[in-house]
Amino acid sequence: MSIRQEFRSFGNYGWHKGFYNDEDITDSLTSIRYSDFFVEPDDDEFPYDSAYPLLCGSCHYFALSLQKLLNYNVYIIEGNNKKGFHAFCQVYRNRKWYYVDARGVTSSFDEFMDVAKTFVNDEYTIRLASDDDIRKWETDSKYDKEAYEFAEAVIKKFKECYTL
């Protein structure tokens, strides 16, 4: 069994699995290359050389792909000033909430916030992603198709990191 498959306890905070179990999450996500799955477009502005943007910057593609493949609900945590947000999935199982994004699954809201606080640094709201949110997201990038395909490929290859 891979270390990423295991739910591991950390301190008194909770349980996590996936890339949370690796020594350096950023290194792990940057080592997953778009070119491992697809031919990279010949464009200097192409943002998906690695899976890291699926955590920071294009988290919404990853969350929507989790919804499509694993039937999780997509949520947004956004600052009340509307200047930033992080999209993720939230799952309630066995009387406990779990937060799922490109890092994997954690039951610790504080651990989850390590990334979310980068985008949400004031009072915040957590809500379900709406159809309007999704429509807006899909007009923000010329690489929607590639982002979804890459996110789905990562989830399928590392499914043990994202399943409860």
C-alpha positions, -999 to 999 in steps of 0.1 A, spaced: 0 0 0 13 34 -10 18 60 18 -6 83 -2 -34 57 1 -33 57 39 -53 80 61 -27 91 86 -32 110 118 -12 141 123 -9 156 158 -42 162 174 -56 178 142 -72 150 123 -66 127 93 -52 132 59 -41 112 28 -28 118 -7 0 143 -13 -5 156 23 15 125 33 45 135 11 74 154 25 68 184 2 33 188 -14 45 215 -38 74 194 -51 50 164 -55 25 184 -75 52 201 -96 67 167 -105 34 157 -121 39 170 -156 13 178 -183 36 162 -207 34 129 -188 -2 126 -202 -5 149 -232 15 168 -258 20 203 -244 9 231 -267 36 252 -282 26 284 -263 47 303 -238 15 313 -219 3 277 -214 -2 275 -176 -3 237 -170 33 225 -172 27 208 -139 -2 199 -116 6 227 -91 -17 253 -109 -46 228 -103 -41 237 -66 -33 274 -69 -47 294 -97 -69 268 -115 -84 250 -84 -118 253 -99 -110 229 -128 -97 204 -103 -128 207 -81 -152 204 -110 -132 173 -122 -135 158 -87 -173 164 -89 -175 147 -123 -154 117 -115 -161 111 -77 -195 129 -74 -182 153 -47 -199 187 -41 -179 218 -52 -176 246 -28 -160 280 -28 -143 297 1 -142 334 -8 -132 366 10 -161 388 18 -142 415 -1 -147 393 -32 -110 396 -41 -100 360 -39 -113 324 -36 -103 288 -35 -125 261 -50 -125 227 -34 -148 198 -26 -163 191 8 -175 157 18 -193 146 50 -186 110 60 -188 92 94 -198 124 112 -167 143 99 -161 169 72 -133 163 47 -118 189 24 -105 177 -10 -84 196 -35 -53 187 -55 -33 180 -23 -56 151 -14 -81 148 15 -79 163 50 -102 164 79 -84 195 93 -99 228 83 -66 245 95 -45 223 73 -69 229 44 -66 267 50 -28 266 44 -35 272 7 -70 289 10 -56 317 32 -34 327 3 -65 337 -16 -88 345 13 -72 368 39 -101 385 55 -135 374 67 -148 347 44 -178 327 33 -180 291 23 -207 282 -2 -217 258 -29 -204 267 -63 -232 280 -84 -240 276 -121 -230 313 -125 -196 307 -109 -190 278 -133 -200 298 -164 -177 326 -153 -148 302 -148 -152 287 -182 -149 321 -199 -117 330 -180 -92 309 -199 -85 298 -235 -72 264 -220 -104 251 -204 -104 219 -223 -68 212 -215 -73 221 -178 -102 197 -174 -84 169 -193 -53 173 -172 -72 175 -139 -91 143 -148 -59 125 -158 -43 134 -125 -73 123 -105 -75 90 -124 -38 83 -120 -38 92 -83 -73 82 -74 -63 68 -40 -53 103 -30 -88 117 -35 -112 89 -25 -128 85 9 
